[in-house]
Amino acid sequence: MSQDQNHNRREYAHGALRRGDLAADPLDQFKAWLDAALEAQLTDATAMALATADPQGMPSNRIVLLKGYSDRGFTWFTDYRSLKGADLAANPQAALLFYWREFERQVRISGTVEKISRAESADYFASRPPDSQLAAAASHQSAAVADRPTLEQAVAKLSAQYPDGVVPAPQQWGGYCLSPTRFEFWQGREGRLHDRFCYVAQDAGWLIERLQP
C-alpha cells in the first residue's frame, strides 16, 4: 500500500452492535436502522443495491429504491422487460444491500422474489408524478435506442395520447417483492474489527449468529 493510500485509510468509530442490542425479528432491526437513517435525513436513505443473476450465473447489480416492506418482504418497481426482469424470470432469487455511510452501517438481505399483484402495481403507478408515468410507459428499459431524441419523441407522443395526464399502468411494468431468508447487519468498528450479525430463517423462527469481520 502506498503512502498516499495509508493517509486516506478510513477509521470506523461511529458506534457498536452487540448481541443484546438486536431485535428478535430482523424486520424490527431493519426498521430501527432505516428509521434512524430517515430521521437523520440521509440522502437516498431508501436506496438499495439489487443483485440478480442470469441462468448462467452471471451476476448484475444496480441501485433501486425501496418502496415498501412488511412481513411479506421488500418491494420495488421496474419494467419487467429490463435486464433485472429477465434475470428474475429465469432465476427468481436476489440480494439487496443498504448502506448508510454516515452511520457506518450496512444491511444485506437475500431471498426469493415474486411479482406483486397487478392491482398493487397499478395503484402505485397511479401515485407517481405524471412525468414519471410517461417515462416508464414510453421506455423499454434496458433495450438499445438510437439517441435521446427518440426517447423524447416517444414521451411526447404518449403525452399527446393522454392529454388529461392519466396514463394507464403498462402491463410490462410493476412491482417485485423479495421474501427474505437471510439478513446480515454490519456495524463499522475501530481497527476494522467490525460487528456482524446474521439472521437465518428456520422453521421455528430466526437463528442469530455473530460473524467474524
Residue, then its C-alpha position, 0 to 999 in steps of 0.5 A: m500500500s502506498q503512502d498516499q493510500n495509508h493517509n486516506r485509510r478510513e477509521y470506523a468509530h461511529g458506534a457498536l452492535r452487540r448481541g443484546d442490542l438486536a431485535a428478535d425479528p430482523l424486520d424490527q432491526f431493519k426498521a430501527w436502522l432505516d428509521a434512524a437513517l430517515e430521521a437523520q435525513l440521509t440522502d437516498a436513505t431508501a436506496m438499495a443495491l439489487a443483485t440478480a443473476d442470469p441462468q448462467g450465473m452471471p451476476s448484475n447489480r444496480i441501485v433501486l429504491l425501496k418502496g415498501y416492506s412488511d412481513r411479506g418482504f421488500t418491494w420495488f418497481t421496474d419494467y419487467r422487460s429490463l435486464k433485472g426482469a429477465d434475470l428474475a424470470a429465469n432465476p427468481q432469487a436476489a440480494l439487496l444491500f443498504y448502506w448508510r455511510e454516515f452511520e457506518r452501517q450496512v444491511r444485506i438481505s437475500g431471498t426469493v422474489e415474486k411479482i406483486s399483484r397487478a392491482e398493487s402495481a397499478d395503484y402505485f403507478a397511479s401515485r407517481p408524478p405524471d412525468s414519471q408515468l410517461a417515462a416508464a410507459a414510453s421506455h423499454q428499459s434496458a433495450a438499445v435506442a438510437d439517441r435521446p431524441t427518440l426517447e423524447q419523441a416517444v414521451a411526447k407522443l404518449s403525452a399527446q395520447y393522454p392529454d388529461g395526464v392519466v396514463p394507464a399502468p403498462q402491463q410490462w411494468g410493476g412491482y417485485c417483492l423479495s421474501p427474505t431468508r437471510f439478513e446480515f447487519w454490519q456495524g463499522r468498528e475501530g481497527r476494522l474489527h467490525d460487528r456482524f450479525c446474521y439472521v437465518a430463517q428456520d422453521a421455528g423462527w430466526l437463528i442469530e449468529r455473530l460473524q467474524p469481520 
